[in-house]
């Protein structure tokens, strides 16, 4: 991934609906390289292990697919990212979620994303001190992550 560019351009696959098949995610490598894009971020809303079931580990087969996808993008000189959405973590006392958050970030690190997108969109926002709570989560994730770059999407944007 070219770090000397003023900004990066890529694809974030973070929609509701049926996720892309693994073969299509692999095939996107050639497309990104051909049109001069820099990265791909895996963030489908249908992946429960990045969203509502974020405290649970991925099944081994899915984890292996993601790790292989990360390696393939890096081998092609492209960035590979994950869109992590710790669903409504900020509604709980952050101290009670800290261990689960550390465990998930450790799992994400084993996939070796170069970009980590921390997403709070599509979550309930009527929470006192919402921005401060989200900022604490972001700080904990950034400190524990091995990603090179970070993107944040707050609840309100």
C-alpha positions in Angstrom: 0.0 0.0 0.0 1.5 3.3 -1.1 2.0 5.5 2.0 3.4 8.5 0.0 -0.1 9.3 -1.4 -2.0 12.2 0.1 -5.0 9.9 0.4 -5.9 6.4 -0.4 -8.8 5.1 -2.6 -10.3 1.7 -2.4 -13.4 -0.4 -1.8 -15.2 -0.8 1.5 -17.6 -3.8 1.3 -19.8 -2.8 4.2 -23.4 -3.2 3.1 -26.5 -5.0 4.3 -27.6 -8.0 2.3 -25.9 -11.1 0.9 -22.1 -10.9 1.3 -19.8 -11.5 -1.7 -18.6 -15.0 -2.2 -15.0 -15.7 -1.2 -14.0 -16.1 -4.9 -15.4 -12.7 -5.7 -13.3 -11.2 -2.8 -10.2 -12.8 -4.3 -11.1 -11.7 -7.8 -11.4 -8.1 -6.7 -7.6 -8.1 -6.2 -7.1 -7.9 -10.0 -9.7 -5.3 -10.4 -8.3 -3.0 -7.7 -4.8 -3.3 -9.2 -6.0 -2.8 -12.7 -7.8 0.5 -11.9 -5.2 1.8 -9.5 -7.0 1.5 -6.2 -5.2 1.0 -3.0 -7.2 -1.2 -0.6 -10.1 -3.5 0.1 -12.0 -3.5 3.4 -14.0 -6.5 4.4 -16.9 -5.1 6.5 -20.2 -6.9 5.5 -23.0 -6.2 7.9 -24.0 -9.9 7.6 -20.7 -11.0 9.3 -21.9 -11.4 12.9 -18.3 -11.8 14.2 -17.6 -8.2 13.2 -20.9 -6.9 14.5 -23.6 -8.3 16.9 -21.6 -11.4 17.8 -18.2 -9.5 17.9 -17.4 -11.1 21.3 -17.3 -14.5 19.7 -14.4 -15.8 17.6 -14.9 -16.6 13.9 -15.4 -20.3 13.0 -12.0 -21.7 11.9 -12.9 -22.0 8.2 -14.0 -18.3 8.0 -11.0 -17.1 10.0 -8.7 -19.0 7.6 -10.4 -17.5 4.6 -9.9 -14.0 6.0 -6.3 -14.6 6.8 -5.7 -16.0 3.3 -7.5 -13.0 1.8 -5.3 -10.6 3.8 -2.2 -12.3 2.6 -3.3 -12.3 -1.0 -4.0 -8.5 -0.9 -0.7 -7.8 0.7 1.1 -10.0 -1.8 -0.4 -7.9 -4.6 0.8 -4.7 -2.9 -2.7 -3.7 -1.8 -4.0 -2.8 1.6 -6.5 -5.2 3.2 -8.7 -4.0 6.0 -11.5 -5.1 8.3 -14.5 -3.1 9.3 -15.0 -3.8 13.0 -18.3 -2.8 14.6 -18.3 -3.7 18.3 -22.1 -3.5 18.4 -23.3 -1.2 21.1 -20.3 -1.7 23.3 -20.6 1.8 24.6 -24.0 1.0 26.2 -22.2 -1.1 28.7 -19.6 -0.1 31.3 -16.4 0.0 29.3 -14.5 -1.8 32.0 -16.8 -4.8 31.7 -16.2 -5.1 28.0 -12.4 -4.5 28.1 -11.4 -8.2 28.1 -13.7 -9.0 25.2 -12.5 -6.0 23.2 -8.8 -7.0 23.8 -9.6 -10.6 22.8 -11.3 -9.5 19.6 -8.5 -7.1 18.6 -6.0 -9.9 19.2 -8.0 -12.1 16.8 -8.1 -9.3 14.2 -4.3 -8.8 14.6 -3.9 -12.5 13.6 -5.6 -11.7 10.3 -3.0 -8.8 9.9 -5.2 -6.0 8.4 -3.2 -3.0 7.3 -6.4 -0.9 7.8 -8.9 -1.2 10.6 -12.2 0.6 10.3 -13.9 1.0 13.7 -17.6 1.5 12.9 -20.4 2.7 15.2 -22.9 3.4 12.5 -26.3 1.7 12.6 -26.3 1.7 16.4 -28.5 3.2 18.9 -27.3 6.7 19.7 -29.4 8.0 22.6 -26.7 7.3 25.1 -25.2 9.9 27.5 -21.7 10.9 26.7 -21.8 8.9 23.4 -18.8 10.6 21.8 -16.7 10.1 24.9 -17.6 6.5 25.2 -16.9 5.8 21.5 -13.6 7.7 21.8 -12.5 5.4 24.7 -13.3 2.3 22.6 -11.4 3.8 19.7 -8.4 4.5 21.9 -8.3 1.0 23.3 -8.6 -0.6 19.8 -5.9 1.6 18.3 -3.5 0.9 21.2 -4.0 -2.9 20.9 -4.2 -3.1 17.1 -1.3 -3.8 14.7 -3.0 -2.1 11.8 -1.1 0.7 10.1 -4.1 2.9 9.4 -7.4 3.5 11.0 -10.8 4.8 9.8 -13.6 5.7 12.2 -17.3 6.0 11.5 -19.3 7.4 14.4 -22.9 6.8 15.1 -23.8 10.2 13.9 -22.1 11.4 10.7 
